[in-house]
């Protein structure tokens, strides 16, 4: 079995400078490349297409820590036998307004797509639909799934247990919690939807990996070493831990999200979480949850959306501090990036492109066409 190339951890300054440059790739071309790579790895055609589209959409909206940068780690896990390529995703518990899915160790993108579809259908009937998952895997950025109910005039909420523990309990040093993200998407009438997508840590670990890939330093406040000093070099991430948002409040939020997405579903939490960055074989038993809220159950849909528009406009038009050019709403900058990337192409760092080119050669697939 051929080895999958990786970018060396001891990249020198010249390579760091080189990695900071980039080329662009069209969204459809990136989707084609990821889908072809996943099919070559053994995913059925439709499953590869679904996963490839979602991974490319992650890049489209600027979630580069969850996009094509994950292809090589996914490939390692698949080749090591750590993922089930043909999972039997089953309902293990169900009532009119809820369900619990067992993902059978399948790709998280597939498990969460199924969960979102079920939550939407249940919300049509009950007003609210909640679907949890266990035996799932990493599924990319949270907002991809929170946004899915928007097309059905619904609010979407998503919770997940991260796939590696990088957060100790407040005041501790043992890594017992993960970034445990939460995302909420609220539709508007004429304005862009309000979409909050955040880790319960100051930065998601995927952003740390993206910084390392680009040869960039981390801002102060993302990570701390075990002596309580700021950690700025992403290649030394193993020497420290992520910082929770809002101090002890972020720690508490990470715990609650994990209880809802992991413990409630019988999925991994605490010491049971597998670090999928280091262990390509063990089943991760990742837990997630999604809730859809049907606006029609609360009254006139357009009236609600108009009220969201009004609030968005009030916030945007509110008085700004000196030097602030614009007040942004959650999700607006991602929407701006989405539109620009569709128009101009998605910028990928040269180091990542070199890695993907080597992978394409190793896997005997058509390499990415860039411009």
Buried (B, 14 or more C-beta within 10 A) or exposed (E): EEEBBEBEEEBEEEBBEBBEEBBBBBBEBBBBBBBBBBBBBEBEEEBBBBBBBBBBBBBBBBBBBBBBBBBBBBBBBBBEEBBBBEBEBEEEEEEEBBBBBBBBBBBBBBBBBBBBBBBBBBBBEBBBBBBBBBBBBBBBBBBBBBBBBBEBBBBBBBBBBBBBBBBBBBEEEEBBBBBBBBBBBBBBBEBBBBBBBBBBBBBBBBBBBBBBBBBBBBEEEBBBBEEEEBBBEBBBBEEBBBBBBEEEEBBBBBBBBBBBBBBBBBBBBBEEBBBBBEBBEEBBBBBBBBBBBBBBBEEEBEEBBBEBBEBBBEEBEEEEEEEEEEEEBBBBEBBBBBEBBEEEBBBBBBBBBBBBBBBBEBBEBEBBEBE
